[in-house]
Amino acid sequence: MKGVLIGLITFLIIGIFHPIVIKGEYYFGVKIWPIFAVLGIIFIALGFYIEEIFWSAILSVLGFTCLWSILELFEQRQRVRKGWFPENPKRKKGK
C-alpha cells in the first residue's frame, strides 16, 4: 500500500511542479534556479535523515523534482523563445 501511495504522491508532485516551472519562468526568468537547487539539496538531505521509508522517499522525490526543475526552467525559456508559451511583456528580453 505504501508503494502505491509513494507512486501517487510522486505523480502529484511532478504535476504540481509543471505549472510552478512555467509560472516561475514567466514571472522571474531562469534566475530563480538557485532556489530550486537549494530546496532540492535540503529535501534530499532530509531524506537521508528520516528513518521512516515512506517519508524519506517522499522527501527524496521532492528533492530530485526540484533539481530536475532547474533543467525544465531553462527548457521553458527555450519553449517561450520558440513561441510555444507566452513571454512576460514586463520582463526584459534575454533574461
PDB file of N, CA, C and O in Angstrom:
ATOM      1  N   MET A   1       0.818  -1.202   0.000  1.00  0.00           N
ATOM      2  CA  MET A   1       0.000   0.000   0.000  1.00  0.00           C
ATOM      3  C   MET A   1       0.857   1.260   0.000  1.00  0.00           C
ATOM      4  O   MET A   1       0.547   2.226  -0.696  1.00  0.00           O
ATOM      5  N   LYS A   2       1.952   1.249   0.793  1.00  0.00           N
ATOM      6  CA  LYS A   2       2.812   2.429   0.848  1.00  0.00           C
ATOM      7  C   LYS A   2       3.448   2.723  -0.511  1.00  0.00           C
ATOM      8  O   LYS A   2       3.620   3.883  -0.887  1.00  0.00           O
ATOM      9  N   GLY A   3       3.788   1.681  -1.228  1.00  0.00           N
ATOM     10  CA  GLY A   3       4.374   1.871  -2.559  1.00  0.00           C
ATOM     11  C   GLY A   3       3.423   2.579  -3.498  1.00  0.00           C
ATOM     12  O   GLY A   3       3.830   3.444  -4.274  1.00  0.00           O
ATOM     13  N   VAL A   4       2.148   2.207  -3.426  1.00  0.00           N
ATOM     14  CA  VAL A   4       1.143   2.851  -4.273  1.00  0.00           C
ATOM     15  C   VAL A   4       0.987   4.320  -3.873  1.00  0.00           C
ATOM     16  O   VAL A   4       0.855   5.188  -4.736  1.00  0.00           O
ATOM     17  N   LEU A   5       1.003   4.597  -2.576  1.00  0.00           N
ATOM     18  CA  LEU A   5       0.907   5.983  -2.111  1.00  0.00           C
ATOM     19  C   LEU A   5       2.122   6.800  -2.547  1.00  0.00           C
ATOM     20  O   LEU A   5       1.985   7.957  -2.945  1.00  0.00           O
ATOM     21  N   ILE A   6       3.305   6.200  -2.473  1.00  0.00           N
ATOM     22  CA  ILE A   6       4.512   6.885  -2.943  1.00  0.00           C
ATOM     23  C   ILE A   6       4.375   7.206  -4.429  1.00  0.00           C
ATOM     24  O   ILE A   6       4.715   8.307  -4.864  1.00  0.00           O
ATOM     25  N   GLY A   7       3.885   6.258  -5.196  1.00  0.00           N
ATOM     26  CA  GLY A   7       3.670   6.486  -6.622  1.00  0.00           C
ATOM     27  C   GLY A   7       2.680   7.605  -6.881  1.00  0.00           C
ATOM     28  O   GLY A   7       2.918   8.461  -7.733  1.00  0.00           O
ATOM     29  N   LEU A   8       1.579   7.608  -6.160  1.00  0.00           N
ATOM     30  CA  LEU A   8       0.558   8.642  -6.324  1.00  0.00           C
ATOM     31  C   LEU A   8       1.095  10.013  -5.938  1.00  0.00           C
ATOM     32  O   LEU A   8       0.882  10.988  -6.659  1.00  0.00           O
ATOM     33  N   ILE A   9       1.788  10.095  -4.812  1.00  0.00           N
ATOM     34  CA  ILE A   9       2.332  11.375  -4.374  1.00  0.00           C
ATOM     35  C   ILE A   9       3.414  11.859  -5.336  1.00  0.00           C
ATOM     36  O   ILE A   9       3.516  13.058  -5.597  1.00  0.00           O
ATOM     37  N   THR A  10       4.220  10.941  -5.866  1.00  0.00           N
ATOM     38  CA  THR A  10       5.217  11.306  -6.872  1.00  0.00           C
ATOM     39  C   THR A  10       4.539  11.911  -8.091  1.00  0.00           C
ATOM     40  O   THR A  10       4.976  12.940  -8.606  1.00  0.00           O
ATOM     41  N   PHE A  11       3.485  11.280  -8.544  1.00  0.00           N
ATOM     42  CA  PHE A  11       2.706  11.786  -9.682  1.00  0.00           C
ATOM     43  C   PHE A  11       2.182  13.193  -9.389  1.00  0.00           C
ATOM     44  O   PHE A  11       2.252  14.073 -10.247  1.00  0.00           O
ATOM     45  N   LEU A  12       1.660  13.404  -8.188  1.00  0.00           N
ATOM     46  CA  LEU A  12       1.129  14.714  -7.806  1.00  0.00           C
ATOM     47  C   LEU A  12       2.233  15.767  -7.710  1.00  0.00           C
ATOM     48  O   LEU A  12       2.046  16.906  -8.139  1.00  0.00           O
ATOM     49  N   ILE A  13       3.375  15.389  -7.152  1.00  0.00           N
ATOM     50  CA  ILE A  13       4.493  16.335  -7.046  1.00  0.00           C
ATOM     51  C   ILE A  13       4.935  16.788  -8.427  1.00  0.00           C
ATOM     52  O   ILE A  13       5.115  17.983  -8.661  1.00  0.00           O
ATOM     53  N   ILE A  14       5.109  15.854  -9.335  1.00  0.00           N
ATOM     54  CA  ILE A  14       5.520  16.197 -10.696  1.00  0.00           C
ATOM     55  C   ILE A  14       4.466  17.080 -11.353  1.00  0.00           C
ATOM     56  O   ILE A  14       4.797  18.052 -12.033  1.00  0.00           O
ATOM     57  N   GLY A  15       3.203  16.740 -11.149  1.00  0.00           N
ATOM     58  CA  GLY A  15       2.116  17.541 -11.713  1.00  0.00           C
ATOM     59  C   GLY A  15       2.068  18.952 -11.157  1.00  0.00           C
ATOM     60  O   GLY A  15       1.744  19.897 -11.875  1.00  0.00           O
ATOM     61  N   ILE A  16       2.389  19.096  -9.888  1.00  0.00           N
ATOM     62  CA  ILE A  16       2.383  20.421  -9.262  1.00  0.00           C
ATOM     63  C   ILE A  16       3.580  21.252  -9.745  1.00  0.00           C
ATOM     64  O   ILE A  16       3.461  22.463  -9.931  1.00  0.00           O
ATOM     65  N   PHE A  17       4.711  20.612  -9.945  1.00  0.00           N
ATOM     66  CA  PHE A  17       5.905  21.351 -10.358  1.00  0.00           C
ATOM     67  C   PHE A  17       5.819  21.836 -11.801  1.00  0.00           C
ATOM     68  O   PHE A  17       6.480  22.813 -12.154  1.00  0.00           O
ATOM     69  N   HIS A  18       5.037  21.193 -12.630  1.00  0.00           N
ATOM     70  CA  HIS A  18       4.913  21.636 -14.025  1.00  0.00           C
ATOM     71  C   HIS A  18       4.456  23.098 -14.099  1.00  0.00           C
ATOM     72  O   HIS A  18       5.137  23.902 -14.735  1.00  0.00           O
ATOM     73  N   PRO A  19       3.340  23.473 -13.480  1.00  0.00           N
ATOM     74  CA  PRO A  19       2.949  24.895 -13.538  1.00  0.00           C
ATOM     75  C   PRO A  19       3.860  25.803 -12.716  1.00  0.00           C
ATOM     76  O   PRO A  19       3.978  26.988 -13.027  1.00  0.00           O
ATOM     77  N   ILE A  20       4.509  25.275 -11.669  1.00  0.00           N
ATOM     78  CA  ILE A  20       5.446  26.097 -10.895  1.00  0.00           C
ATOM     79  C   ILE A  20       6.597  26.549 -11.792  1.00  0.00           C
ATOM     80  O   ILE A  20       6.998  27.712 -11.749  1.00  0.00           O
ATOM     81  N   VAL A  21       7.127  25.634 -12.602  1.00  0.00           N
ATOM     82  CA  VAL A  21       8.219  25.979 -13.512  1.00  0.00           C
ATOM     83  C   VAL A  21       7.741  26.985 -14.554  1.00  0.00           C
ATOM     84  O   VAL A  21       8.439  27.958 -14.841  1.00  0.00           O
ATOM     85  N   ILE A  22       6.570  26.760 -15.118  1.00  0.00           N
ATOM     86  CA  ILE A  22       6.043  27.665 -16.155  1.00  0.00           C
ATOM     87  C   ILE A  22       5.840  29.060 -15.573  1.00  0.00           C
ATOM     88  O   ILE A  22       6.293  30.044 -16.159  1.00  0.00           O
ATOM     89  N   LYS A  23       5.171  29.158 -14.436  1.00  0.00           N
ATOM     90  CA  LYS A  23       4.915  30.463 -13.813  1.00  0.00           C
ATOM     91  C   LYS A  23       6.211  31.093 -13.310  1.00  0.00           C
ATOM     92  O   LYS A  23       6.392  32.307 -13.412  1.00  0.00           O
ATOM     93  N   GLY A  24       7.108  30.278 -12.770  1.00  0.00           N
ATOM     94  CA  GLY A  24       8.380  30.800 -12.291  1.00  0.00           C
ATOM     95  C   GLY A  24       9.182  31.439 -13.406  1.00  0.00           C
ATOM     96  O   GLY A  24       9.725  32.531 -13.235  1.00  0.00           O
ATOM     97  N   GLU A  25       9.261  30.770 -14.549  1.00  0.00           N
ATOM     98  CA  GLU A  25       9.988  31.330 -15.685  1.00  0.00           C
ATOM     99  C   GLU A  25       9.283  32.578 -16.200  1.00  0.00           C
ATOM    100  O   GLU A  25       9.941  33.546 -16.583  1.00  0.00           O
ATOM    101  N   TYR A  26       7.970  32.568 -16.215  1.00  0.00           N
ATOM    102  CA  TYR A  26       7.203  33.707 -16.722  1.00  0.00           C
ATOM    103  C   TYR A  26       7.463  34.961 -15.885  1.00  0.00           C
ATOM    104  O   TYR A  26       7.728  36.031 -16.432  1.00  0.00           O
ATOM    105  N   TYR A  27       7.388  34.829 -14.573  1.00  0.00           N
ATOM    106  CA  TYR A  27       7.498  35.992 -13.699  1.00  0.00           C
ATOM    107  C   TYR A  27       8.931  36.372 -13.336  1.00  0.00           C
ATOM    108  O   TYR A  27       9.222  37.550 -13.126  1.00  0.00           O
ATOM    109  N   PHE A  28       9.838  35.379 -13.259  1.00  0.00           N
ATOM    110  CA  PHE A  28      11.176  35.658 -12.758  1.00  0.00           C
ATOM    111  C   PHE A  28      12.294  35.287 -13.725  1.00  0.00           C
ATOM    112  O   PHE A  28      13.435  35.703 -13.524  1.00  0.00           O
ATOM    113  N   GLY A  29      11.999  34.522 -14.761  1.00  0.00           N
ATOM    114  CA  GLY A  29      13.041  34.054 -15.663  1.00  0.00           C
ATOM    115  C   GLY A  29      13.815  32.906 -15.036  1.00  0.00           C
ATOM    116  O   GLY A  29      13.388  32.321 -14.041  1.00  0.00           O
ATOM    117  N   VAL A  30      14.958  32.593 -15.631  1.00  0.00           N
ATOM    118  CA  VAL A  30      15.744  31.456 -15.153  1.00  0.00           C
ATOM    119  C   VAL A  30      16.595  31.799 -13.935  1.00  0.00           C
ATOM    120  O   VAL A  30      17.249  30.925 -13.366  1.00  0.00           O
ATOM    121  N   LYS A  31      16.587  33.073 -13.531  1.00  0.00           N
ATOM    122  CA  LYS A  31      17.420  33.484 -12.395  1.00  0.00           C
ATOM    123  C   LYS A  31      16.986  32.852 -11.070  1.00  0.00           C
ATOM    124  O   LYS A  31      17.696  32.978 -10.072  1.00  0.00           O
ATOM    125  N   ILE A  32      15.845  32.182 -11.043  1.00  0.00           N
ATOM    126  CA  ILE A  32      15.386  31.547  -9.806  1.00  0.00           C
ATOM    127  C   ILE A  32      15.915  30.121  -9.649  1.00  0.00           C
ATOM    128  O   ILE A  32      15.550  29.429  -8.699  1.00  0.00           O
ATOM    129  N   TRP A  33      16.764  29.680 -10.564  1.00  0.00           N
ATOM    130  CA  TRP A  33      17.243  28.305 -10.480  1.00  0.00           C
ATOM    131  C   TRP A  33      17.936  27.992  -9.149  1.00  0.00           C
ATOM    132  O   TRP A  33      17.819  26.861  -8.677  1.00  0.00           O
ATOM    133  N   PRO A  34      18.657  28.941  -8.513  1.00  0.00           N
ATOM    134  CA  PRO A  34      19.282  28.588  -7.232  1.00  0.00           C
ATOM    135  C   PRO A  34      18.277  28.204  -6.142  1.00  0.00           C
ATOM    136  O   PRO A  34      18.600  27.416  -5.253  1.00  0.00           O
ATOM    137  N   ILE A  35      17.078  28.749  -6.205  1.00  0.00           N
ATOM    138  CA  ILE A  35      16.045  28.380  -5.232  1.00  0.00           C
ATOM    139  C   ILE A  35      15.716  26.901  -5.363  1.00  0.00           C
ATOM    140  O   ILE A  35      15.622  26.186  -4.365  1.00  0.00           O
ATOM    141  N   PHE A  36      15.542  26.445  -6.605  1.00  0.00           N
ATOM    142  CA  PHE A  36      15.275  25.026  -6.838  1.00  0.00           C
ATOM    143  C   PHE A  36      16.454  24.169  -6.373  1.00  0.00           C
ATOM    144  O   PHE A  36      16.255  23.085  -5.823  1.00  0.00           O
ATOM    145  N   ALA A  37      17.680  24.652  -6.592  1.00  0.00           N
ATOM    146  CA  ALA A  37      18.865  23.893  -6.195  1.00  0.00           C
ATOM    147  C   ALA A  37      18.942  23.747  -4.672  1.00  0.00           C
ATOM    148  O   ALA A  37      19.166  22.652  -4.155  1.00  0.00           O
ATOM    149  N   VAL A  38      18.758  24.846  -3.973  1.00  0.00           N
ATOM    150  CA  VAL A  38      18.841  24.812  -2.509  1.00  0.00           C
ATOM    151  C   VAL A  38      17.741  23.929  -1.931  1.00  0.00           C
ATOM    152  O   VAL A  38      18.001  23.091  -1.068  1.00  0.00           O
ATOM    153  N   LEU A  39      16.520  24.117  -2.405  1.00  0.00           N
ATOM    154  CA  LEU A  39      15.412  23.289  -1.916  1.00  0.00           C
ATOM    155  C   LEU A  39      15.649  21.814  -2.220  1.00  0.00           C
ATOM    156  O   LEU A  39      15.385  20.951  -1.383  1.00  0.00           O
ATOM    157  N   GLY A  40      16.148  21.529  -3.419  1.00  0.00           N
ATOM    158  CA  GLY A  40      16.430  20.147  -3.791  1.00  0.00           C
ATOM    159  C   GLY A  40      17.443  19.501  -2.864  1.00  0.00           C
ATOM    160  O   GLY A  40      17.255  18.372  -2.412  1.00  0.00           O
ATOM    161  N   ILE A  41      18.518  20.226  -2.585  1.00  0.00           N
ATOM    162  CA  ILE A  41      19.552  19.690  -1.695  1.00  0.00           C
ATOM    163  C   ILE A  41      19.009  19.491  -0.285  1.00  0.00           C
ATOM    164  O   ILE A  41      19.302  18.486   0.362  1.00  0.00           O
ATOM    165  N   ILE A  42      18.220  20.445   0.187  1.00  0.00           N
ATOM    166  CA  ILE A  42      17.637  20.332   1.534  1.00  0.00           C
ATOM    167  C   ILE A  42      16.724  19.115   1.625  1.00  0.00           C
ATOM    168  O   ILE A  42      16.837  18.323   2.560  1.00  0.00           O
ATOM    169  N   PHE A  43      15.820  18.960   0.661  1.00  0.00           N
ATOM    170  CA  PHE A  43      14.885  17.836   0.708  1.00  0.00           C
ATOM    171  C   PHE A  43      15.604  16.496   0.602  1.00  0.00           C
ATOM    172  O   PHE A  43      15.239  15.543   1.291  1.00  0.00           O
ATOM    173  N   ILE A  44      16.617  16.414  -0.250  1.00  0.00           N
ATOM    174  CA  ILE A  44      17.369  15.168  -0.384  1.00  0.00           C
ATOM    175  C   ILE A  44      18.128  14.865   0.907  1.00  0.00           C
ATOM    176  O   ILE A  44      18.157  13.721   1.359  1.00  0.00           O
ATOM    177  N   ALA A  45      18.738  15.886   1.496  1.00  0.00           N
ATOM    178  CA  ALA A  45      19.448  15.695   2.760  1.00  0.00           C
ATOM    179  C   ALA A  45      18.493  15.224   3.850  1.00  0.00           C
ATOM    180  O   ALA A  45      18.830  14.330   4.626  1.00  0.00           O
ATOM    181  N   LEU A  46      17.307  15.816   3.913  1.00  0.00           N
ATOM    182  CA  LEU A  46      16.310  15.373   4.884  1.00  0.00           C
ATOM    183  C   LEU A  46      15.917  13.918   4.644  1.00  0.00           C
ATOM    184  O   LEU A  46      15.664  13.170   5.588  1.00  0.00           O
ATOM    185  N   GLY A  47      15.870  13.525   3.365  1.00  0.00           N
ATOM    186  CA  GLY A  47      15.547  12.143   3.028  1.00  0.00           C
ATOM    187  C   GLY A  47      16.541  11.150   3.624  1.00  0.00           C
ATOM    188  O   GLY A  47      16.176  10.019   3.946  1.00  0.00           O
ATOM    189  N   PHE A  48      17.804  11.577   3.771  1.00  0.00           N
ATOM    190  CA  PHE A  48      18.820  10.718   4.393  1.00  0.00           C
ATOM    191  C   PHE A  48      18.589  10.557   5.888  1.00  0.00           C
ATOM    192  O   PHE A  48      18.917   9.519   6.461  1.00  0.00           O
ATOM    193  N   TYR A  49      18.028  11.575   6.515  1.00  0.00           N
ATOM    194  CA  TYR A  49      17.912  11.563   7.973  1.00  0.00           C
ATOM    195  C   TYR A  49      16.587  11.031   8.498  1.00  0.00           C
ATOM    196  O   TYR A  49      16.488  10.666   9.669  1.00  0.00           O
ATOM    197  N   ILE A  50      15.590  10.984   7.666  1.00  0.00           N
ATOM    198  CA  ILE A  50      14.290  10.463   8.080  1.00  0.00           C
ATOM    199  C   ILE A  50      14.340   8.939   8.008  1.00  0.00           C
ATOM    200  O   ILE A  50      14.643   8.378   6.955  1.00  0.00           O
ATOM    201  N   GLU A  51      14.052   8.286   9.092  1.00  0.00           N
ATOM    202  CA  GLU A  51      14.153   6.825   9.118  1.00  0.00           C
ATOM    203  C   GLU A  51      12.940   6.136   8.505  1.00  0.00           C
ATOM    204  O   GLU A  51      13.070   5.048   7.943  1.00  0.00           O
ATOM    205  N   GLU A  52      11.780   6.740   8.602  1.00  0.00           N
ATOM    206  CA  GLU A  52      10.566   6.150   8.018  1.00  0.00           C
ATOM    207  C   GLU A  52      10.706   6.191   6.498  1.00  0.00           C
ATOM    208  O   GLU A  52      10.821   7.264   5.906  1.00  0.00           O
ATOM    209  N   ILE A  53      10.696   5.021   5.879  1.00  0.00           N
ATOM    210  CA  ILE A  53      10.958   4.902   4.444  1.00  0.00           C
ATOM    211  C   ILE A  53       9.946   5.689   3.602  1.00  0.00           C
ATOM    212  O   ILE A  53      10.311   6.259   2.574  1.00  0.00           O
ATOM    213  N   PHE A  54       8.693   5.723   4.024  1.00  0.00           N
ATOM    214  CA  PHE A  54       7.667   6.438   3.271  1.00  0.00           C
ATOM    215  C   PHE A  54       8.028   7.918   3.156  1.00  0.00           C
ATOM    216  O   PHE A  54       8.060   8.465   2.054  1.00  0.00           O
ATOM    217  N   TRP A  55       8.301   8.565   4.291  1.00  0.00           N
ATOM    218  CA  TRP A  55       8.598   9.995   4.283  1.00  0.00           C
ATOM    219  C   TRP A  55       9.959  10.282   3.675  1.00  0.00           C
ATOM    220  O   TRP A  55      10.151  11.319   3.040  1.00  0.00           O
ATOM    221  N   SER A  56      10.891   9.384   3.860  1.00  0.00           N
ATOM    222  CA  SER A  56      12.197   9.524   3.230  1.00  0.00           C
ATOM    223  C   SER A  56      12.067   9.514   1.707  1.00  0.00           C
ATOM    224  O   SER A  56      12.701  10.308   1.013  1.00  0.00           O
ATOM    225  N   ALA A  57      11.240   8.607   1.203  1.00  0.00           N
ATOM    226  CA  ALA A  57      11.020   8.520  -0.240  1.00  0.00           C
ATOM    227  C   ALA A  57      10.324   9.772  -0.775  1.00  0.00           C
ATOM    228  O   ALA A  57      10.695  10.289  -1.829  1.00  0.00           O
ATOM    229  N   ILE A  58       9.324  10.255  -0.052  1.00  0.00           N
ATOM    230  CA  ILE A  58       8.590  11.452  -0.499  1.00  0.00           C
ATOM    231  C   ILE A  58       9.524  12.654  -0.533  1.00  0.00           C
ATOM    232  O   ILE A  58       9.524  13.409  -1.505  1.00  0.00           O
ATOM    233  N   LEU A  59      10.319  12.840   0.516  1.00  0.00           N
ATOM    234  CA  LEU A  59      11.258  13.960   0.546  1.00  0.00           C
ATOM    235  C   LEU A  59      12.300  13.847  -0.567  1.00  0.00           C
ATOM    236  O   LEU A  59      12.673  14.848  -1.178  1.00  0.00           O
ATOM    237  N   SER A  60      12.762  12.634  -0.826  1.00  0.00           N
ATOM    238  CA  SER A  60      13.736  12.426  -1.889  1.00  0.00           C
ATOM    239  C   SER A  60      13.134  12.724  -3.259  1.00  0.00           C
ATOM    240  O   SER A  60      13.772  13.364  -4.096  1.00  0.00           O
ATOM    241  N   VAL A  61      11.923  12.268  -3.484  1.00  0.00           N
ATOM    242  CA  VAL A  61      11.233  12.574  -4.748  1.00  0.00           C
ATOM    243  C   VAL A  61      11.066  14.084  -4.900  1.00  0.00           C
ATOM    244  O   VAL A  61      11.295  14.634  -5.978  1.00  0.00           O
ATOM    245  N   LEU A  62      10.673  14.739  -3.837  1.00  0.00           N
ATOM    246  CA  LEU A  62      10.508  16.190  -3.860  1.00  0.00           C
ATOM    247  C   LEU A  62      11.850  16.873  -4.162  1.00  0.00           C
ATOM    248  O   LEU A  62      11.901  17.814  -4.954  1.00  0.00           O
ATOM    249  N   GLY A  63      12.918  16.405  -3.541  1.00  0.00           N
ATOM    250  CA  GLY A  63      14.241  16.976  -3.779  1.00  0.00           C
ATOM    251  C   GLY A  63      14.715  16.800  -5.205  1.00  0.00           C
ATOM    252  O   GLY A  63      15.201  17.747  -5.824  1.00  0.00           O
ATOM    253  N   PHE A  64      14.576  15.594  -5.731  1.00  0.00           N
ATOM    254  CA  PHE A  64      15.027  15.362  -7.099  1.00  0.00           C
ATOM    255  C   PHE A  64      14.122  16.063  -8.118  1.00  0.00           C
ATOM    256  O   PHE A  64      14.574  16.422  -9.206  1.00  0.00           O
ATOM    257  N   THR A  65      12.866  16.255  -7.772  1.00  0.00           N
ATOM    258  CA  THR A  65      11.975  17.021  -8.643  1.00  0.00           C
ATOM    259  C   THR A  65      12.410  18.479  -8.676  1.00  0.00           C
ATOM    260  O   THR A  65      12.364  19.117  -9.728  1.00  0.00           O
ATOM    261  N   CYS A  66      12.827  19.005  -7.546  1.00  0.00           N
ATOM    262  CA  CYS A  66      13.350  20.380  -7.517  1.00  0.00           C
ATOM    263  C   CYS A  66      14.588  20.492  -8.408  1.00  0.00           C
ATOM    264  O   CYS A  66      14.716  21.447  -9.174  1.00  0.00           O
ATOM    265  N   LEU A  67      15.490  19.533  -8.311  1.00  0.00           N
ATOM    266  CA  LEU A  67      16.693  19.567  -9.138  1.00  0.00           C
ATOM    267  C   LEU A  67      16.358  19.424 -10.619  1.00  0.00           C
ATOM    268  O   LEU A  67      16.944  20.117 -11.451  1.00  0.00           O
ATOM    269  N   TRP A  68      15.443  18.552 -10.955  1.00  0.00           N
ATOM    270  CA  TRP A  68      15.031  18.376 -12.347  1.00  0.00           C
ATOM    271  C   TRP A  68      14.370  19.653 -12.871  1.00  0.00           C
ATOM    272  O   TRP A  68      14.453  19.958 -14.061  1.00  0.00           O
ATOM    273  N   SER A  69      13.721  20.386 -11.988  1.00  0.00           N
ATOM    274  CA  SER A  69      13.040  21.624 -12.384  1.00  0.00           C
ATOM    275  C   SER A  69      14.023  22.679 -12.860  1.00  0.00           C
ATOM    276  O   SER A  69      13.643  23.574 -13.615  1.00  0.00           O
ATOM    277  N   ILE A  70      15.279  22.597 -12.436  1.00  0.00           N
ATOM    278  CA  ILE A  70      16.291  23.535 -12.931  1.00  0.00           C
ATOM    279  C   ILE A  70      16.437  23.361 -14.437  1.00  0.00           C
ATOM    280  O   ILE A  70      16.422  24.341 -15.183  1.00  0.00           O
ATOM    281  N   LEU A  71      16.577  22.124 -14.883  1.00  0.00           N
ATOM    282  CA  LEU A  71      16.665  21.852 -16.320  1.00  0.00           C
ATOM    283  C   LEU A  71      15.395  22.311 -17.027  1.00  0.00           C
ATOM    284  O   LEU A  71      15.457  22.939 -18.085  1.00  0.00           O
ATOM    285  N   GLU A  72      14.254  21.998 -16.445  1.00  0.00           N
ATOM    286  CA  GLU A  72      12.980  22.374 -17.056  1.00  0.00           C
ATOM    287  C   GLU A  72      12.811  23.885 -17.144  1.00  0.00           C
ATOM    288  O   GLU A  72      12.181  24.384 -18.077  1.00  0.00           O
ATOM    289  N   LEU A  73      13.363  24.610 -16.189  1.00  0.00           N
ATOM    290  CA  LEU A  73      13.294  26.066 -16.199  1.00  0.00           C
ATOM    291  C   LEU A  73      14.014  26.622 -17.425  1.00  0.00           C
ATOM    292  O   LEU A  73      13.497  27.509 -18.104  1.00  0.00           O
ATOM    293  N   PHE A  74      15.203  26.103 -17.707  1.00  0.00           N
ATOM    294  CA  PHE A  74      15.952  26.554 -18.877  1.00  0.00           C
ATOM    295  C   PHE A  74      15.292  26.088 -20.173  1.00  0.00           C
ATOM    296  O   PHE A  74      15.307  26.804 -21.174  1.00  0.00           O
ATOM    297  N   GLU A  75      14.719  24.896 -20.153  1.00  0.00           N
ATOM    298  CA  GLU A  75      13.996  24.425 -21.334  1.00  0.00           C
ATOM    299  C   GLU A  75      12.722  25.231 -21.555  1.00  0.00           C
ATOM    300  O   GLU A  75      12.316  25.455 -22.696  1.00  0.00           O
ATOM    301  N   GLN A  76      12.092  25.667 -20.472  1.00  0.00           N
ATOM    302  CA  GLN A  76      10.900  26.506 -20.590  1.00  0.00           C
ATOM    303  C   GLN A  76      11.259  27.823 -21.263  1.00  0.00           C
ATOM    304  O   GLN A  76      10.487  28.338 -22.072  1.00  0.00           O
ATOM    305  N   ARG A  77      12.424  28.371 -20.934  1.00  0.00           N
ATOM    306  CA  ARG A  77      12.869  29.595 -21.593  1.00  0.00           C
ATOM    307  C   ARG A  77      12.966  29.374 -23.106  1.00  0.00           C
ATOM    308  O   ARG A  77      12.596  30.250 -23.887  1.00  0.00           O
ATOM    309  N   GLN A  78      13.460  28.213 -23.514  1.00  0.00           N
ATOM    310  CA  GLN A  78      13.555  27.909 -24.944  1.00  0.00           C
ATOM    311  C   GLN A  78      12.167  27.748 -25.561  1.00  0.00           C
ATOM    312  O   GLN A  78      11.940  28.172 -26.695  1.00  0.00           O
ATOM    313  N   ARG A  79      11.245  27.143 -24.829  1.00  0.00           N
ATOM    314  CA  ARG A  79       9.882  26.995 -25.346  1.00  0.00           C
ATOM    315  C   ARG A  79       9.221  28.354 -25.532  1.00  0.00           C
ATOM    316  O   ARG A  79       8.461  28.557 -26.479  1.00  0.00           O
ATOM    317  N   VAL A  80       9.514  29.287 -24.623  1.00  0.00           N
ATOM    318  CA  VAL A  80       8.981  30.652 -24.753  1.00  0.00           C
ATOM    319  C   VAL A  80       9.581  31.308 -25.989  1.00  0.00           C
ATOM    320  O   VAL A  80       8.865  31.947 -26.761  1.00  0.00           O
ATOM    321  N   ARG A  81      10.870  31.159 -26.180  1.00  0.00           N
ATOM    322  CA  ARG A  81      11.544  31.759 -27.344  1.00  0.00           C
ATOM    323  C   ARG A  81      11.002  31.203 -28.658  1.00  0.00           C
ATOM    324  O   ARG A  81      10.967  31.904 -29.669  1.00  0.00           O
ATOM    325  N   LYS A  82      10.580  29.942 -28.638  1.00  0.00           N
ATOM    326  CA  LYS A  82      10.001  29.332 -29.840  1.00  0.00           C
ATOM    327  C   LYS A  82       8.556  29.751 -30.056  1.00  0.00           C
ATOM    328  O   LYS A  82       7.975  29.467 -31.103  1.00  0.00           O
ATOM    329  N   GLY A  83       7.971  30.428 -29.067  1.00  0.00           N
ATOM    330  CA  GLY A  83       6.593  30.878 -29.183  1.00  0.00           C
ATOM    331  C   GLY A  83       5.573  29.865 -28.707  1.00  0.00           C
ATOM    332  O   GLY A  83       4.376  30.038 -28.939  1.00  0.00           O
ATOM    333  N   TRP A  84       6.017  28.823 -28.053  1.00  0.00           N
ATOM    334  CA  TRP A  84       5.102  27.792 -27.572  1.00  0.00           C
ATOM    335  C   TRP A  84       4.364  28.232 -26.311  1.00  0.00           C
ATOM    336  O   TRP A  84       3.268  27.753 -26.021  1.00  0.00           O
ATOM    337  N   PHE A  85       4.985  29.159 -25.560  1.00  0.00           N
ATOM    338  CA  PHE A  85       4.380  29.702 -24.344  1.00  0.00           C
ATOM    339  C   PHE A  85       4.502  31.221 -24.403  1.00  0.00           C
ATOM    340  O   PHE A  85       5.405  31.742 -25.058  1.00  0.00           O
ATOM    341  N   PRO A  86       3.604  31.935 -23.729  1.00  0.00           N
ATOM    342  CA  PRO A  86       3.673  33.400 -23.782  1.00  0.00           C
ATOM    343  C   PRO A  86       4.885  33.949 -23.020  1.00  0.00           C
ATOM    344  O   PRO A  86       5.326  33.391 -22.016  1.00  0.00           O
ATOM    345  N   GLU A  87       5.399  35.058 -23.538  1.00  0.00           N
ATOM    346  CA  GLU A  87       6.501  35.750 -22.887  1.00  0.00           C
ATOM    347  C   GLU A  87       5.924  36.843 -21.997  1.00  0.00           C
ATOM    348  O   GLU A  87       4.936  37.484 -22.356  1.00  0.00           O
ATOM    349  N   ASN A  88       6.526  37.053 -20.862  1.00  0.00           N
ATOM    350  CA  ASN A  88       6.081  38.114 -19.960  1.00  0.00           C
ATOM    351  C   ASN A  88       6.528  39.459 -20.537  1.00  0.00           C
ATOM    352  O   ASN A  88       7.726  39.731 -20.606  1.00  0.00           O
ATOM    353  N   PRO A  89       5.583  40.299 -20.949  1.00  0.00           N
ATOM    354  CA  PRO A  89       5.965  41.580 -21.562  1.00  0.00           C
ATOM    355  C   PRO A  89       6.609  42.551 -20.573  1.00  0.00           C
ATOM    356  O   PRO A  89       7.233  43.524 -20.998  1.00  0.00           O
ATOM    357  N   LYS A  90       6.479  42.321 -19.297  1.00  0.00           N
ATOM    358  CA  LYS A  90       7.040  43.218 -18.289  1.00  0.00           C
ATOM    359  C   LYS A  90       8.506  42.911 -17.974  1.00  0.00           C
ATOM    360  O   LYS A  90       9.173  43.689 -17.292  1.00  0.00           O
ATOM    361  N   ARG A  91       9.006  41.771 -18.474  1.00  0.00           N
ATOM    362  CA  ARG A  91      10.408  41.410 -18.246  1.00  0.00           C
ATOM    363  C   ARG A  91      11.226  41.759 -19.467  1.00  0.00           C
ATOM    364  O   ARG A  91      10.732  41.694 -20.593  1.00  0.00           O
ATOM    365  N   LYS A  92      12.484  42.132 -19.251  1.00  0.00           N
ATOM    366  CA  LYS A  92      13.384  42.443 -20.360  1.00  0.00           C
ATOM    367  C   LYS A  92      13.691  41.169 -21.120  1.00  0.00           C
ATOM    368  O   LYS A  92      13.781  40.092 -20.531  1.00  0.00           O
ATOM    369  N   LYS A  93      13.851  41.293 -22.432  1.00  0.00           N
ATOM    370  CA  LYS A  93      14.188  40.130 -23.259  1.00  0.00           C
ATOM    371  C   LYS A  93      15.579  39.628 -22.924  1.00  0.00           C
ATOM    372  O   LYS A  93      16.475  40.392 -22.567  1.00  0.00           O
ATOM    373  N   GLY A  94      15.729  38.304 -23.052  1.00  0.00           N
ATOM    374  CA  GLY A  94      17.030  37.670 -22.863  1.00  0.00           C
ATOM    375  C   GLY A  94      17.356  37.317 -21.426  1.00  0.00           C
ATOM    376  O   GLY A  94      18.435  36.792 -21.151  1.00  0.00           O
ATOM    377  N   LYS A  95      16.454  37.593 -20.512  1.00  0.00           N
ATOM    378  CA  LYS A  95      16.730  37.286 -19.100  1.00  0.00           C
ATOM    379  C   LYS A  95      16.042  36.015 -18.699  1.00  0.00           C
ATOM    380  O   LYS A  95      16.152  35.589 -17.550  1.00  0.00           O
TER     381      LYS A  95
END
